[in-house]
Amino acid sequence: MKILLAYSSKTKNTKKVAEAIYEDIKNLGDVDLIDIKKHKKKISKEYDFYILGAWTDKTNANKNMQHFIDTQEIHNKDVAIFLTCGVPREHYHADDSINNYIEFMKERNNRIHKTFICQGKIDPKVMIVFRILTWKDPNFIHKVTPDLVEMVNESKTHPDAQDLKDAQDCFSALLKDMALEKSPLNV
């Protein structure tokens, strides 16, 4: 199976997750790992499966990944997606983000086989912006509170070893299941 594992990373969180996934699945098919920042042209190679990772921006995959998906015409494809997000997986913002990414992919008629999200460290510049916006508008949605500061401090340790293992387990299990489904014994 020819697999494209492509990622968009701003603070190296998503890159770290993508590289961990790659190390675990590279022997399960013909896997190409690419950083989309380094791939501006249309990829000529055809793939059977796409694993697409992005960092979260405004509760969705960031614009660079969305642009890549459209430029590469990843439409009507078999895909798995993952996100890194500044909040814990259990947080409503993480749910909203992965659900919006799913919707984006479904709008392009992609068949989503698996999703994964994990926490990543928050870009320190985000907190500077939040502090300025909180100062300007006391009702700002991301008001800098002790809880927010604590969550930002907690994010500094992510993605951690458990996050990386969870990502590896998620995608290797998916690919192994897919290989079994295509096995001549199961036809």
N, C-alpha and C positions, 0 to 999 in steps of 0.2 A: 504494500500500500504506500502510495506517495503522499506524504504529509507536509504541509506548510505550517510551521510554528512561527508566527510573526507577533512582534510585540512593539508597543510604544511605551517608552519610559522617560520620565522627566527627572526623577530623583533617584533612579536606579532600583527602586522597589520592584517594578514590573520586570525589569531586566533580570534581577536576581531570581524571581519566581520562574520566568521563562527558561533561564539557564538550568535551574534545578529540574524542571520538567523534561527538558531536552536530555539531560544526563540520564534520566530514568527511562525514557522512551526511545532513545536513538537506535536501539537494536530491535525495535518492534516494527520497523518499516524503513522506507527511504525518507528520512526526516531532514528537512531544511529548516534551520533556525535563522531568522533574519530580524534585524532591528529596522523598523520601517523608516527611520530617519535617514538610513543609508540606501534606501531603495525608492527612488523617485520615479523611475520608469516602470512601465507595465512589465510584469514578469511573464516570460514566454512559456515557461514550464507549466504543464497541467498537473493539478493535484487531485487526489481522491478525497482528501479530508483536510480541513483547516482548523487549527487551534489558534485563536486570536486573543492576545492579552493587551490590556490597556490600563492606564491609570484613570481614576475617576475625576471627572470635571463636570460640575453642575449636574450631578446625579445621572451621569451617563458615561460611556466610553468617551475619552477626549476627542476633540475635533480631528487631530492628526490620524487617529485610528479610523474614525468615520470616513475621512477623505480617502484613506488607503483602501478601505473596503469598497468604496464606490469606484475609485480609479482602477483597482485590480478586478473590478466586476465580480466580486464575490457575492453572487446572487444565485439562487437556486442550487446551493451547495450544502454539503454535509459539514457541519461545524460544531466546535466546542468553543466556549468563550470563558475568559477569566478577567477579573478586575483586581486591582489593588486600590484600597480606599483608606483614608485617614482614620476611620472609625472601626471599632470591632465589628466582626461579621454579624453579630446579633443586633446591631443598631439599625433603626429604621432607615437611616440614610444609606446603609449598605444594601438593604432590601430594595429601596427605591432605585438605586444605581444599577444593580444587576437586572432588575425588571425593565428598566428603560433600555438597557443594552440589548436585552432579549427582544424587546419590541422593535428596536432599530433593525435587528437582524431579520426578524419575521417580516418586516415591511419589504425586505429584499428577497422574500420567499426562501430563506435559508432554513434548513432542517437542523435544529439545535439538539445535539445529543447529550450535552453535559454543560453545566456552568459551575464556576468556582469563584469565590471571592475571599480575599484575606486582607488583613490590615497591613498598612505600610506607614512608614514615618511620614508625618505631615511636613511639607515644605515650610521652613521657617518664615518665608516671605508671606505665607498665607496669614500667619498670626499678626504680622505687622499690618496687613490690610484690614484684618478683623478689628484690631485695636483702633485704627483710624476711623473705620466705619462705625464702631461702637461709640466712639467719642462724638462723631457727627450726629448719630441717630441712636439715642438710648433704646429704641425699639428694634434695632437691627436684629435680624433673625439669628445671626451667629455671634451674639453678644459675648464678649470675653468675660466669662465667669470662672470661679474656681473649678467647677466641674469641667469646663472646656480646657482649661489649663492642665488639669490632671489627665484628661484624655490625650492631649497633645504630648505630654511627657510620657505617657504609657506607649504612645505610638512609636516613640524613638527606638524601641527594641524590635520593631517589626519591619519586614517579615522575619520571623525568627525560625529556628530549626523546625519547630512543629508545623508552622505555616508551610514551609517548603516540603516537608514530608507529606502533609495533607494534600498539597498540590500534586506531588509525584504520584501518590496513591490514587488520587482521583483520575488522572489521565492515563496512567498505565493500566488501571483496571478497565477503563472504558475501551482502550485499544485492544486489550486482550479479549474482552467480550466480543468486540466487533470481529476479531480474527476468528473466534470460535463460531460465530454466526455464519461466516463465509467458508468455514471448513467443509470439505467434501463429505465428511461424516454427517453434517447437519443439513445437507441439501436434500 
